[in-house]
Amino acid sequence: MTVLKDALETAGIRVRLNKRVWLWLKDHPGKTAKEIALALHEDTKAVSTRLTQMEQRHMVQSKHAHHKGTSYRGIKEYTALGNTFEVLPIATTPLRVQPYKIHDLVIIPTQKERNIDDLTIAEARALYEQLKRMFT
């Protein structure tokens, strides 16, 4: 257990492992899964799994490294990407989506129906924040 994890658990706040890994990695770039696991007092396999998932979502970036005293070249060093932790979707081929009609949303009270492509940046951000609150 780390001091931070103990303090959060004492306060009744549970932080998921992927977020703790990302936050620690943000302050300590270029670390391996084993180094991260040791620092967070977690299982190396669990940390490695989270890093792989975050790499698929472009939340972390890895590079192969050759460490002294080992001939194994499969060791990866990870670096956190971005400035804030946000679970990003897995990058896939873009889907063809029909325009979505917005009906009676709080962010656009004066208009009954709008095409999502016509939203201003401020309206799109407000809609994104509202949807994020709804689905988290």
CYANA upper distance limits for C-alpha pairs under 8 A (distance plus 0.5 A):
  1 MET  CA      5 LYS  CA      6.86
  1 MET  CA      6 ASP  CA      7.00
  1 MET  CA     40 LEU  CA      7.38
  1 MET  CA     41 HIS  CA      5.99
  1 MET  CA     42 GLU  CA      8.45
  2 THR  CA      6 ASP  CA      6.63
  2 THR  CA     39 ALA  CA      8.42
  2 THR  CA     40 LEU  CA      6.65
  2 THR  CA     41 HIS  CA      7.27
  3 VAL  CA      7 ALA  CA      6.60
  4 LEU  CA      8 LEU  CA      6.65
  5 LYS  CA      9 GLU  CA      6.59
  5 LYS  CA     15 VAL  CA      8.39
  6 ASP  CA     10 THR  CA      6.52
  7 ALA  CA     11 ALA  CA      6.73
  8 LEU  CA     12 GLY  CA      6.76
  8 LEU  CA     13 ILE  CA      5.48
  8 LEU  CA     14 ARG  CA      6.99
  8 LEU  CA     15 VAL  CA      8.18
  9 GLU  CA     13 ILE  CA      5.78
  9 GLU  CA     14 ARG  CA      6.41
 15 VAL  CA     19 LYS  CA      7.18
 15 VAL  CA     20 ARG  CA      7.13
 16 ARG  CA     20 ARG  CA      6.89
 17 LEU  CA     21 VAL  CA      6.48
 17 LEU  CA     47 VAL  CA      8.09
 17 LEU  CA     50 ARG  CA      8.08
 18 ASN  CA     22 TRP  CA      6.62
 18 ASN  CA     47 VAL  CA      8.15
 18 ASN  CA     50 ARG  CA      6.05
 18 ASN  CA     51 LEU  CA      8.03
 18 ASN  CA     54 MET  CA      8.27
 19 LYS  CA     23 LEU  CA      6.52
 19 LYS  CA     85 PHE  CA      7.37
 20 ARG  CA     24 TRP  CA      6.55
 21 VAL  CA     25 LEU  CA      6.46
 21 VAL  CA     36 ILE  CA      7.58
 21 VAL  CA     40 LEU  CA      8.23
 21 VAL  CA     47 VAL  CA      7.70
 21 VAL  CA     50 ARG  CA      8.36
 21 VAL  CA     51 LEU  CA      8.35
 22 TRP  CA     26 LYS  CA      6.51
 22 TRP  CA     60 VAL  CA      8.20
 22 TRP  CA     80 ALA  CA      6.64
 22 TRP  CA     85 PHE  CA      7.61
 23 LEU  CA     27 ASP  CA      7.32
 23 LEU  CA     85 PHE  CA      7.92
 24 TRP  CA     28 HIS  CA      6.72
 24 TRP  CA     36 ILE  CA      8.20
 25 LEU  CA     29 PRO  CA      5.90
 25 LEU  CA     30 GLY  CA      8.42
 25 LEU  CA     31 LYS  CA      7.78
 25 LEU  CA     36 ILE  CA      7.95
 25 LEU  CA     78 TYR  CA      8.00
 25 LEU  CA     79 THR  CA      6.75
 25 LEU  CA     80 ALA  CA      6.23
 26 LYS  CA     79 THR  CA      7.39
 26 LYS  CA     80 ALA  CA      5.59
 26 LYS  CA     81 LEU  CA      8.18
 28 HIS  CA     79 THR  CA      8.31
 29 PRO  CA     78 TYR  CA      6.96
 29 PRO  CA     79 THR  CA      5.10
 29 PRO  CA     80 ALA  CA      7.21
 30 GLY  CA     77 GLU  CA      5.39
 30 GLY  CA     78 TYR  CA      5.51
 30 GLY  CA     79 THR  CA      5.81
 31 LYS  CA     35 GLU  CA      6.55
 31 LYS  CA     36 ILE  CA      7.05
 31 LYS  CA     77 GLU  CA      5.37
 31 LYS  CA     78 TYR  CA      5.94
 31 LYS  CA     79 THR  CA      7.69
 32 THR  CA     36 ILE  CA      6.77
 32 THR  CA     75 ILE  CA      7.66
 32 THR  CA     76 LYS  CA      6.33
 32 THR  CA     77 GLU  CA      5.05
 32 THR  CA     78 TYR  CA      6.60
 33 ALA  CA     37 ALA  CA      6.53
 33 ALA  CA     44 THR  CA      6.80
 33 ALA  CA     47 VAL  CA      6.60
 33 ALA  CA     48 SER  CA      5.89
 33 ALA  CA     51 LEU  CA      8.02
 33 ALA  CA     76 LYS  CA      8.15
 33 ALA  CA     77 GLU  CA      7.98
 33 ALA  CA     78 TYR  CA      8.22
 34 LYS  CA     38 LEU  CA      6.63
 34 LYS  CA     44 THR  CA      5.98
 34 LYS  CA     47 VAL  CA      8.43
 34 LYS  CA     48 SER  CA      8.44
 35 GLU  CA     39 ALA  CA      6.72
 36 ILE  CA     40 LEU  CA      6.66
 36 ILE  CA     44 THR  CA      8.47
 36 ILE  CA     47 VAL  CA      7.85
 37 ALA  CA     41 HIS  CA      6.16
 37 ALA  CA     42 GLU  CA      5.36
 37 ALA  CA     43 ASP  CA      6.44
 37 ALA  CA     44 THR  CA      5.60
 37 ALA  CA     47 VAL  CA      6.50
 38 LEU  CA     42 GLU  CA      7.04
 38 LEU  CA     44 THR  CA      8.20
 42 GLU  CA     46 ALA  CA      7.80
 42 GLU  CA     47 VAL  CA      7.54
 43 ASP  CA     47 VAL  CA      6.89
 44 THR  CA     48 SER  CA      6.49
 45 LYS  CA     49 THR  CA      6.60
 46 ALA  CA     50 ARG  CA      6.84
 47 VAL  CA     51 LEU  CA      6.66
 48 SER  CA     52 THR  CA      6.72
 49 THR  CA     53 GLN  CA      6.80
 50 ARG  CA     54 MET  CA      6.61
 51 LEU  CA     55 GLU  CA      6.46
 51 LEU  CA     60 VAL  CA      7.70
 51 LEU  CA     78 TYR  CA      8.47
 52 THR  CA     56 GLN  CA      6.81
 53 GLN  CA     57 ARG  CA      7.01
 54 MET  CA     58 HIS  CA      6.66
 54 MET  CA     59 MET  CA      5.55
 54 MET  CA     60 VAL  CA      6.27
 55 GLU  CA     59 MET  CA      6.21
 55 GLU  CA     60 VAL  CA      5.39
 55 GLU  CA     61 GLN  CA      6.36
 55 GLU  CA     62 SER  CA      7.92
 56 GLN  CA     90 ILE  CA      6.36
 56 GLN  CA     91 ALA  CA      7.66
 57 ARG  CA     87 VAL  CA      8.11
 57 ARG  CA     88 LEU  CA      5.98
 57 ARG  CA     89 PRO  CA      6.18
 57 ARG  CA     90 ILE  CA      5.00
 57 ARG  CA     91 ALA  CA      6.77
 58 HIS  CA     81 LEU  CA      7.78
 58 HIS  CA     88 LEU  CA      7.84
 58 HIS  CA     90 ILE  CA      8.23
 58 HIS  CA     91 ALA  CA      8.35
 59 MET  CA     80 ALA  CA      6.69
 59 MET  CA     81 LEU  CA      5.72
 59 MET  CA     82 GLY  CA      7.49
 59 MET  CA     85 PHE  CA      8.47
 59 MET  CA     86 GLU  CA      8.44
 59 MET  CA     87 VAL  CA      8.18
 59 MET  CA     88 LEU  CA      7.61
 60 VAL  CA     78 TYR  CA      6.96
 60 VAL  CA     79 THR  CA      5.97
 60 VAL  CA     80 ALA  CA      4.79
 60 VAL  CA     81 LEU  CA      5.57
 61 GLN  CA     78 TYR  CA      6.06
 61 GLN  CA     79 THR  CA      5.77
 61 GLN  CA     80 ALA  CA      6.89
 61 GLN  CA     81 LEU  CA      7.27
 62 SER  CA     76 LYS  CA      6.36
 62 SER  CA     77 GLU  CA      5.88
 62 SER  CA     78 TYR  CA      4.87
 62 SER  CA     79 THR  CA      6.86
 63 LYS  CA     76 LYS  CA      5.87
 63 LYS  CA     77 GLU  CA      5.96
 63 LYS  CA     78 TYR  CA      7.20
 64 HIS  CA     73 ARG  CA      7.27
 64 HIS  CA     74 GLY  CA      6.85
 64 HIS  CA     75 ILE  CA      6.23
 64 HIS  CA     76 LYS  CA      4.99
 64 HIS  CA     77 GLU  CA      6.86
 65 ALA  CA     73 ARG  CA      6.98
 65 ALA  CA     74 GLY  CA      7.97
 65 ALA  CA     75 ILE  CA      6.21
 65 ALA  CA     76 LYS  CA      6.25
 65 ALA  CA     77 GLU  CA      6.95
 66 HIS  CA     70 THR  CA      7.82
 66 HIS  CA     71 SER  CA      7.78
 66 HIS  CA     72 TYR  CA      7.68
 66 HIS  CA     73 ARG  CA      6.10
 66 HIS  CA     75 ILE  CA      7.43
 67 HIS  CA     71 SER  CA      8.31
 67 HIS  CA     75 ILE  CA      8.37
 99 PRO  CA    115 ASN  CA      6.86
 99 PRO  CA    116 ILE  CA      7.00
 99 PRO  CA    117 ASP  CA      7.77
100 TYR  CA    115 ASN  CA      6.70
100 TYR  CA    116 ILE  CA      6.35
101 LYS  CA    113 GLU  CA      6.64
101 LYS  CA    114 ARG  CA      6.20
101 LYS  CA    115 ASN  CA      5.81
101 LYS  CA    116 ILE  CA      7.00
102 ILE  CA    112 LYS  CA      8.17
102 ILE  CA    113 GLU  CA      5.97
102 ILE  CA    114 ARG  CA      6.03
102 ILE  CA    115 ASN  CA      7.32
102 ILE  CA    116 ILE  CA      7.48
103 HIS  CA    112 LYS  CA      6.14
103 HIS  CA    113 GLU  CA      5.76
103 HIS  CA    114 ARG  CA      8.00
104 ASP  CA    108 ILE  CA      7.44
104 ASP  CA    109 PRO  CA      6.77
104 ASP  CA    111 GLN  CA      7.77
104 ASP  CA    112 LYS  CA      5.96
104 ASP  CA    113 GLU  CA      7.69
105 LEU  CA    109 PRO  CA      6.77
107 ILE  CA    123 GLU  CA      7.40
107 ILE  CA    126 ALA  CA      7.32
107 ILE  CA    127 LEU  CA      7.52
108 ILE  CA    112 LYS  CA      8.43
108 ILE  CA    123 GLU  CA      8.39
114 ARG  CA    118 ASP  CA      7.57
114 ARG  CA    119 LEU  CA      8.23
115 ASN  CA    119 LEU  CA      7.73
119 LEU  CA    123 GLU  CA      6.23
119 LEU  CA    124 ALA  CA      6.33
120 THR  CA    124 ALA  CA      6.59
121 ILE  CA    125 ARG  CA      6.60
122 ALA  CA    126 ALA  CA      6.67
123 GLU  CA    127 LEU  CA      6.57
124 ALA  CA    128 TYR  CA      6.55
125 ARG  CA    129 GLU  CA      6.66
126 ALA  CA    130 GLN  CA      6.66
127 LEU  CA    131 LEU  CA      6.62
128 TYR  CA    132 LYS  CA      6.53
129 GLU  CA    133 ARG  CA      6.73
130 GLN  CA    134 MET  CA      6.81
131 LEU  CA    135 PHE  CA      6.72
132 LYS  CA    136 THR  CA      6.54
